[in-house]
Amino acid sequence: MLYRYDPGANVVRILRSCDQSTDNVLCPIKYLLILALRTGNVASTTLEDLLEEARQDPLKRVQWLRPDSPVFCAFANTSRLNLSSPAACNQMQDTIFAMSSEAGVLASLASHDVRRGGAYEIKNLKTTPMGISDDAAAVALGHSGISKLKGVTKAYTGDNLNDMWQLRRDDTPKREDTFGTQFATKGFRAKPLRPDEITAWIESEDLGSTTDSAVRQKAGYQLRKGQYDKFLAESRPGGFEPLAAAPEALPLSAHDTLLYSNAFVMKMLTPVDNSAETLVCQHHKRHYEA
């Protein structure tokens, strides 16, 4: 809420264009310029003209024709944008789901996972970026820990001017995460639903009128979700299978001894049933009988 009502508290982030053409799909600058051209938010109609105007500007700026209009617009439908309405949170979530499922990611990703991924990559950079810690500045300025927590030191040091996106792209070591998210051999794409399929599902689930648009939309969502759940079940590695030679029961434990140091009392406990069935059902909790 602070940033919404106090524009002066907005954080500055440095982003530079990717030099290699092979990195075009990873370049946020190119995406923003393409978006500006396609939505008519700049006076230029070609990328060459747009870059030339930016070069001639004293501050090297790309001038937005409608500064009050949203940068990321809402979808009016599957093929059009509503240029006067900002994209809602669920639009970002739906976009991430579409991208991850088509890429074969075997997990339900949320928009915050993008932030988690960035934190992971920054943590594992090969080299430590300069200027991202305020600790040394706080010591030099004589600021207490409370002053640093309240943002006083931050007001002195200013924003982080490192291009963290470039560092994450070029400096993060490539590594395999054995216990990380798994990928399918092929991506998921929902099959088109026929009107009669939706009608039959509404009738089978007794959802209501088969001509109600809201009911049909809900039914379509549930059918597509069923397709995705089936894709996950078929693509994930098989679950744990117990060994055929697993014993029916484990031997009883020896007598356990508990020492109560405050009273120096030795209490002998009876043997515990450590059968496999008991261990599984009780989740390894042991029951003692005095």
N, C-alpha and C positions, 0 to 999 in steps of 0.2 A: 504494500500500500504506500510505502514511503516514496517509491519512484513514481507512482502515478500522480501524486499530489505535489511532489517536489522535483520538478525537472532538473534542478541544479544538482540533484543527487544521482543522476543517471551516470552509469559507468561507461567509460570510453574503451572500446576494444579495437585493436589494430588488426586489419586484414589486408593482405597483399595478394595480388593476382598470381596464380600459378604460372610459371614460365614454360613448363613442358606441356605440349599439346595432349600428351597422354594423360595428363592430370586434369583435363577440362571438366570431367564429371565431378571432380572434387573441389572445384574453384567456386566459392560463394560469390566472388566479384562478378564473374562471367554470368552466373545465374541471375544476379540482380540486374545487370545490364540487359540481358535478354528479356527479363520480365518487364523492365521499364519500356523497352521498345515494343513489345507485343501488346501492352496495355495502353500505349499512347501517353505515358507519363513523362516523356521527354519530347523536345521539339524535333530532334533528329529522327530520321526514318531508317538510317543505316548505322551499323556499328562504327564504320569509318568516320562518318560525320559526327557521331556522338563523341568519339575519342578526340577528334580534332577540336571540338568545342571545349572539351575539358582541358586540353592543352593550352588554349587561349585564355581560359579563365585565370585571373590572378591567383586564386586559391586552389586551382586545379580541381574544381568541383563539377559534379554532374548535377545540373539544375533540374529539380522535380517540378513539373508544370503545376501539379495540384498538391501542394504541401500538406493539406489537411486530409487528403484521401489515403486510405490504408495501403501499405506496401503489399501485404499478403491479403488478397481478397477472398470473399466467401464464394463457394461454388453455387451457382444458380441451379445447375443440374450437372449431369455427367460431362457436358461439353462446353459449358459457358461459365463466365465469371460475373459476379455482381460487384462492379468496380466501386460502388459506394458503401459496401458493407465489409467489415473486416472478417477474416477467417476466424471461426470459432475453435475452441479447444478440441472438440470432437473431430473437426476436419483434419487437424494434425494427427490425431490418434488413428483415424481411418487411413490416412496416407501412409503412416508408418506400418500399419497392419498390412496394407496392400503390398508395400515394398518388401517387407520381411517374409510374407507368405509366398510371394512369387520367387523370392530368393531361396526358399526352402528352409527358412529358419524354423526349427522345431520348438518354438516357445512363443508365448503371447507377449509381445513387447509393448511397453508403454512409452509415452513421449519422454518421460523422465529417464528412461534407459539411455537416451542420447546423452544426457548430462552425466550419467554414471559412466558411460563409455569414455567420455572426455576426461573425467577424473582419473580413470584407470590408466589412460594413455599418458597423461601428464605425470602421474606417479612413476611410470616406467620409462621416462625419457632417458636416453643415454647420457645426456649432459644436463646439468641444472641451469635453467635460464637465470639470467641476471635480473635483479630488481623485483623479484616476486615476494621477497620476505621483508617485513617491516621491523623485524627484531633488531637488526643492527642499527637502523635509524632511530628506533626508540631508545636504545642505549646511548647513542651519540647525543640525542636531544634531551636526555634525562627524563623521559616519560615513564611513568609507572605502568604496571601491567593493566591497571584499570583504565588509564588514559588510552592505552593501545586498544583495549577492547571497545572503548567508546568511540573509536574512530578518529581520535585526535592525531595520532601519528599518520593515519591515512590521509588526513587533510594536508599534512606537510609533504608527504612523499608523492601524492598524486596517483594516477591510474597506472596499471601495468601496461607498458608500451611494447611488450613482446608480442610478436605474431604467433600466438599459441597454436593456432590452426596449422600453420606451416611447420612448426616444431612437431606437432603430433603426427603430421603427414610424413615427415622426412626423418624424424629422429627416434620414433618409437620402435623398439626391436620387434621383429616378427616372431611370435612364439605360439606354440600350440598349448591350449588350455585343456588338459585332459578331462577336467570336471566341468568345463564350460558348456555353453549352449551347443547343441548338436544341429547338424544340417542334413537335410534329405538329399538324395541323389538328383532329385528334380523338384522344381518349385510347384506351388499350388496355385491353381486358378479355378475359381468357381465355375461350374457348368451353367449355361443359361437355363432358366426354369421356364417350362411351358405353362401357360395359363391353367390347363387342366390339372397339372401337378399341384399347383397352389390350391386350386379349388378342392381337390381330393384330400389334401392335407388338412384344410380348414374343416371339412366335414368329418374327417376321422378324429380330429382333436376337439371337435365341437366348440370352435372358437367364436362362432357367430355367423353373421351374414356373409355369404361368399361374394357379395357385390360391394361390401364395405371396403373402401380403399385403405383405411387404417388397418383393418384386419388382414387384408391381403399383403400389406407391407410387412406386418409382423410375421405372417406365415412365411413370406419370402426370406426374411432374415433368419428364421429358425431353420429353414431348409438349407440355406447356405452355410449356416453354422454346423449343421449336421454333416455336410460335405467336408468342411474343414476338420471337424473332430475325427472323421473317418480317415482323412489324410494323415493326421498326426498319429493315430493308432497304427496305421499300416507302415508309417515311415520310421517310427521310433524303434530303437533296438529292443529285442525281447526282454521281458522281465527276468527276475532271478528264478531259476529252477533248482529245487533241492536235489542233492545227490541221491541216486537210487539206493546207495548203500548206507544212507544216513541212519544212525541208530534210533530205535524207538524211544529210548530213554538213556539218560546219563547216569552214572553211578551216584549213589547218595554221598553227600559231602561228609567230611569228618566232623566231629563235634566242634562247634565254634565256641570260642571263648571271648567274652567281653570283660574288659577290666574297667571298673568304675574307680578312677583314681581318687575321687574326693572321699570315698568311703572305704577304699581298699577292699572292695568286695569282689570276689570271683564268682561269676555266675555261669554255670554250665548249661548249654542249650542242647536240646535233642537234635538228632540228625534232620536235615532239611531235604524235602523232596525236590530233587533237581532234575526231574524228568523233562524231556524236551517240550512236552505239552505245557507243563507248568511254566517253564521259562518263557515260552512264546505268549501264552495267555496273560501272564502277569507282567510282561515287559521287564523281566529281569528283577522284579521286586521280590525280595525273599521274605517268607513268612516263618517266624519262629514260634515254637511252642515251649513255654517254660516247663 
